């Protein structure tokens, strides 16, 4: 059975998460003897938009009235080390 991506409705609350993932790097100009970054862990915080079969998608901003997201990051699941939920809820009053 293949997993299906489940979008989170923008009108509902988005969990705030911290995703720790191994950086992927590719550069044609980089020499073979340059320092490799095989265990370079990156940490990204954002609103969880989607956790699908291929990517975890985070947004820095959730727009009002279901208009979508801004500053979106897609992290391939094979490089994800850990996903940590940071808050149970966000108080809109500040």
Secondary structure by P-SEA (a helix, b strand, c coil): cbbbbbbcccccbbbbbbbbbbbbbbbccccccccccccbbbbbbcccccccccbbbbbcccccccccccbbbbbbcccccccccccccccccc
